[in-house]
Amino acid sequence: MHMNRVGKMLATVVAAVGLLGAAGFVVVGSSAGDLLFGYGCGEAEDALGEALAAESVLGVAPEGSRGRGSYQECDDDDRFVVAGRAYGYDGKRESALEHYRRTASERGWGPVADGECFAKRVDGTTAYLTVWGPQDGKLQVEIIADRGDGRWCE
């Protein structure tokens, strides 16, 4: 009896998808598919992005840095969230890494893998802090996370 109800529900979903297809909609990767499958970033990712951007480690630039621009993004396909800062920086990578090793540790971030990535629980998920560069006079510090507790640098 229970299996019969499941079969009827499945048949209803298949029929609905078939009607959308017959009406000229491509279900996967379309607006109709988005409605059916919950594609894209939403309120949970916005909240996570705000929490990542508020992490104090992003606001502590290494000595010798100049100017800064902040950014916050969410990838609609995979729903991972990134918050970061970019600085003008002509110093050496090891100096920048040493700065962030110390600063991250002081703010509750623990080293992961090779000591060039740091992890911390932020807004209910594990976030990862990484340092990029310097390259072409630019240094970036990013925090990345997703609600699925993905592993980014282990």
C-alpha positions as CSV (number, residue, x, y, z in Angstrom):
1,M,0.0,0.0,0.0
2,H,2.8,2.5,1.0
3,M,4.7,1.6,-2.2
4,N,1.6,2.4,-4.2
5,R,1.5,6.0,-2.8
6,V,5.2,6.5,-3.5
7,G,4.7,5.3,-7.1
8,K,1.7,7.7,-7.5
9,M,3.8,10.6,-6.2
10,L,6.7,9.8,-8.5
11,A,4.3,9.5,-11.5
12,T,2.9,13.0,-10.6
13,V,6.4,14.5,-10.5
14,V,7.3,12.8,-13.8
15,A,4.1,14.1,-15.4
16,A,4.7,17.6,-14.2
17,V,8.3,17.6,-15.6
18,G,6.9,16.2,-18.9
19,L,4.3,19.0,-19.1
20,L,7.0,21.6,-18.6
21,G,9.0,19.9,-21.4
22,A,6.0,19.7,-23.7
23,A,5.4,23.5,-23.1
24,G,8.9,24.2,-24.4
25,F,10.8,24.5,-21.1
26,V,14.2,22.9,-20.6
27,V,13.9,21.8,-17.0
28,V,17.5,21.4,-16.0
29,G,19.4,24.6,-16.0
30,S,16.3,26.8,-16.7
31,S,14.1,29.0,-14.6
32,A,11.6,26.1,-14.4
33,G,14.4,23.8,-13.3
34,D,15.5,26.4,-10.8
35,L,12.1,26.4,-9.2
36,L,11.9,22.7,-9.1
37,F,15.5,22.0,-7.8
38,G,16.3,25.1,-5.7
39,Y,19.2,26.3,-7.9
40,G,21.4,29.3,-6.7
41,C,22.4,31.2,-3.7
42,G,19.7,32.3,-1.2
43,E,19.2,33.7,2.3
44,A,21.4,31.0,4.0
45,E,24.3,31.8,1.7
46,D,23.8,35.6,2.2
47,A,23.9,35.1,5.9
48,L,27.0,33.0,5.7
49,G,28.6,35.6,3.4
50,E,27.9,38.4,6.0
51,A,29.4,36.2,8.8
52,L,32.5,35.5,6.7
53,A,33.0,39.2,5.8
54,A,32.7,40.2,9.5
55,E,35.6,38.0,10.5
56,S,38.2,40.4,12.0
57,V,41.2,38.6,10.5
58,L,40.2,40.1,7.1
59,G,40.6,43.6,8.5
60,V,44.2,43.2,9.7
61,A,46.5,44.0,6.8
62,P,50.2,43.1,6.8
63,E,52.8,45.8,7.3
64,G,53.6,47.4,4.0
65,S,50.2,46.9,2.4
66,R,48.3,49.8,0.9
67,G,44.8,50.4,0.0
68,R,42.2,47.6,0.2
69,G,39.1,46.5,-1.5
70,S,36.8,44.0,0.0
71,Y,34.5,41.5,-1.9
72,Q,31.9,39.0,-1.1
73,E,30.5,36.4,-3.6
74,C,28.4,33.3,-3.8
75,D,28.7,30.7,-6.6
76,D,25.2,29.9,-7.8
77,D,26.2,26.4,-9.1
78,D,27.9,25.0,-6.0
79,R,26.6,27.5,-3.4
80,F,30.0,28.2,-1.9
81,V,30.6,31.6,-0.4
82,V,33.7,33.7,-0.5
83,A,34.6,36.9,1.4
84,G,38.0,38.6,1.1
85,R,40.2,41.6,0.9
86,A,42.8,42.6,-1.7
87,Y,45.7,44.8,-0.9
88,G,48.5,46.4,-2.8
89,Y,51.6,44.7,-1.5
90,D,55.2,44.5,-2.7
91,G,56.6,42.4,0.2
92,K,57.6,38.8,0.3
93,R,55.1,35.9,0.5
94,E,56.7,34.5,3.6
95,S,56.3,37.9,5.4
96,A,52.6,37.9,4.5
97,L,52.1,34.3,5.5
98,E,53.8,34.9,8.9
99,H,51.6,37.9,9.5
100,Y,48.4,35.8,8.8
101,R,49.7,32.8,10.8
102,R,50.0,35.0,13.8
103,T,46.8,37.0,13.2
104,A,44.7,34.0,12.4
105,S,45.9,32.1,15.5
106,E,45.1,35.1,17.7
107,R,41.5,35.1,16.3
108,G,40.8,31.4,16.7
109,W,41.8,30.1,13.3
110,G,43.8,26.8,13.3
111,P,46.4,25.8,10.7
112,V,45.4,23.1,8.2
113,A,47.5,21.1,5.8
114,D,50.7,22.9,5.0
115,G,50.2,25.9,7.3
116,E,49.1,28.1,4.5
117,C,45.4,27.6,5.1
118,F,43.5,28.0,8.4
119,A,40.1,26.7,9.5
120,K,37.5,27.9,12.0
121,R,33.8,27.3,12.6
122,V,31.8,30.3,11.4
123,D,28.0,30.5,11.4
124,G,27.6,26.8,11.8
125,T,30.0,25.6,9.2
126,T,33.8,25.2,8.7
127,A,35.4,28.2,7.0
128,Y,38.8,28.2,5.4
129,L,41.2,31.2,5.3
130,T,43.8,31.4,2.5
131,V,46.4,33.9,1.4
132,W,47.0,34.4,-2.3
133,G,50.1,36.1,-3.7
134,P,51.6,38.5,-3.6
135,Q,51.5,38.5,-7.4
136,D,51.9,41.5,-9.6
137,G,51.9,43.7,-6.4
138,K,48.6,42.3,-5.1
139,L,47.9,40.2,-2.0
140,Q,44.5,38.6,-1.4
141,V,43.2,37.1,1.8
142,E,40.0,35.0,1.4
143,I,37.6,33.0,3.5
144,I,35.6,30.3,1.8
145,A,32.8,28.1,3.1
146,D,29.6,26.3,2.2
147,R,26.6,25.0,4.1
148,G,27.6,21.5,3.2
149,D,30.8,21.7,5.2
150,G,33.0,21.2,2.2
151,R,36.7,20.8,2.7
152,W,38.7,23.4,0.8
153,C,42.4,23.0,1.7
154,E,42.9,19.7,3.5
